[in-house]
């Protein structure tokens, strides 16, 4: 017996993605603050190197401007921020559109269709298709490029996790930042029926 196989058609569609990302200045945590602005690494009590921040908190507050961050070519602005840990850096929050692929493109029901209770945005692809047909997300900060990693979050939502390092100007100083954040497909969290 010969089985006939039918290849599924893969379609591309734009999906909304919520971006939440921190750019934390390396060495800005209170116990690692600048001592003379040299930016050199010193060893802590355990012999691990710690990077000194080349700017003080006061300089950061005075000189830091927004930082341009692009996600797949779409610009967002990261605003200067003092974090609850005592560190400082930038935070970006916004939405972008990302092209994703899938075999089963999900379309929201119109308000007049039976079962259409919430006209909220519906993620156009399933988690299975998201993994099976991965799409790349690239974050650019200055000349530094960081690629996102596919992730299924503990909530069941899916998207990308972004981690890396970049360099940003604060006045005349260049600071290293640790970049960390999530890009979550809007509407991807499973709904209990």
C-alpha positions in Angstrom: 0.0 0.0 0.0 1.4 3.4 -1.0 0.6 6.3 1.2 0.0 9.6 -0.5 1.6 12.5 1.2 0.4 16.0 0.9 2.7 18.8 1.8 1.3 21.5 4.0 1.3 24.9 2.6 3.4 27.3 4.7 2.2 30.9 4.8 3.8 34.0 6.1 1.9 36.6 8.1 2.8 39.6 10.2 2.3 39.2 13.9 2.3 41.8 16.8 5.2 41.3 19.3 5.4 43.0 22.7 9.0 44.1 23.4 10.3 44.5 27.0 14.0 44.9 27.3 16.5 46.2 29.9 19.9 47.6 28.9 21.8 47.7 32.3 25.1 49.5 32.5 27.8 47.0 33.5 29.3 48.0 36.8 26.5 50.4 37.7 25.3 48.4 40.7 25.9 50.5 43.9 28.8 48.4 45.2 30.6 48.5 41.8 30.2 52.2 41.1 32.9 54.3 39.4 36.0 55.2 41.2 37.8 57.7 39.1 36.0 56.7 35.9 38.7 54.4 34.6 36.4 51.5 33.6 39.0 48.9 34.6 38.2 45.5 36.1 39.2 44.9 39.8 39.0 41.6 41.6 36.4 41.1 44.4 37.0 39.2 47.6 36.7 35.9 45.7 39.1 36.9 42.9 36.4 37.5 40.3 36.9 40.5 38.2 34.4 43.3 38.5 34.0 46.0 35.9 34.0 49.6 37.2 31.5 51.8 35.5 33.1 54.8 33.6 30.3 57.1 34.7 28.8 57.9 38.1 25.0 57.8 38.8 25.0 61.6 38.8 26.7 61.7 35.4 24.3 59.2 34.0 21.3 61.2 35.2 22.7 64.3 33.7 24.0 63.0 30.4 22.0 59.9 29.4 19.6 60.3 26.5 17.3 57.8 24.9 19.0 55.0 23.0 17.7 53.8 19.6 17.0 50.1 19.5 15.7 48.4 16.3 13.9 45.1 16.2 13.9 43.6 12.8 14.5 47.0 11.3 11.7 48.7 13.3 12.9 51.5 15.6 12.0 51.8 19.3 13.4 54.2 21.9 14.9 53.0 25.2 14.5 55.6 27.9 17.1 56.1 30.7 16.1 54.4 33.9 17.2 53.9 37.5 16.5 50.2 38.3 15.3 49.0 41.7 18.6 47.1 42.2 20.4 50.5 42.2 21.8 49.9 38.8 21.1 52.3 35.9 20.6 51.9 32.2 17.7 52.0 29.8 14.4 50.3 29.3 12.5 49.8 26.1 8.8 48.9 25.9 6.8 48.8 22.7 5.2 46.7 20.0 6.7 45.7 16.6 5.4 43.6 13.7 7.4 40.4 12.9 6.8 38.1 10.0 6.1 34.5 11.2 5.3 31.4 9.3 2.7 28.6 9.8 0.6 26.0 8.1 -2.5 27.0 9.9 -3.0 30.8 9.9 -5.4 31.8 12.7 -7.8 34.6 11.9 -9.8 36.4 14.6 -13.6 35.9 14.4 -15.6 38.9 13.4 -17.8 40.3 16.1 -20.9 38.9 14.4 -19.7 35.3 14.3 -20.9 32.8 17.0 -18.4 32.4 19.7 -16.7 35.7 19.1 -16.7 37.1 22.7 -13.6 39.2 22.8 -12.5 41.2 19.8 -8.9 41.1 21.2 -5.9 40.4 19.0 -5.4 36.8 18.1 -1.9 35.4 17.5 -1.9 34.2 13.9 0.2 31.1 14.4 0.2 28.1 16.8 3.0 27.3 19.2 3.8 24.2 17.1 4.1 26.2 13.9 6.2 28.8 15.7 8.7 26.1 16.6 8.4 24.1 13.4 8.9 27.2 11.1 11.2 29.5 13.2 11.6 33.2 12.2 14.6 35.2 13.3 14.4 38.3 15.5 17.4 40.6 15.4 17.9 43.5 17.9 20.4 46.2 16.9 21.8 48.7 19.4 24.4 51.0 17.8 26.7 48.7 15.9 25.9 45.7 18.1 23.6 42.9 16.8 21.9 40.5 19.1 19.8 37.6 17.9 16.7 36.4 19.8 16.3 32.8 20.8 13.0 31.1 20.3 11.2 30.5 23.7 8.0 29.0 25.0 7.4 30.9 28.3 6.1 29.3 31.5 2.7 31.0 30.9 2.4 29.2 27.5 3.0 32.3 25.5 5.8 32.1 23.0 8.3 34.5 21.4 12.0 35.2 21.8 14.4 35.8 24.6 17.2 38.3 23.9 20.5 38.4 25.9 23.8 39.9 25.0 26.1 42.9 25.4 26.3 46.2 23.6 28.1 49.5 23.9 26.2 52.8 24.4 27.4 56.4 24.6 26.7 58.5 27.7 28.1 62.0 27.0 31.7 61.4 26.0 31.9 58.0 27.7 31.2 54.6 26.2 29.5 52.2 28.6 29.0 48.5 28.2 25.4 47.3 28.7 24.0 43.9 29.5 20.9 43.5 27.3 18.1 41.2 28.5 14.5 41.0 27.6 11.6 39.1 26.1 9.7 39.6 22.9 6.3 38.0 23.3 3.9 37.2 20.5 0.7 39.2 21.4 -2.2 36.8 21.9 -0.1 33.7 22.1 -1.0 32.8 25.7 -3.3 29.8 25.7 -6.9 30.6 26.7 -8.7 28.1 28.9 -11.9 27.1 27.3 
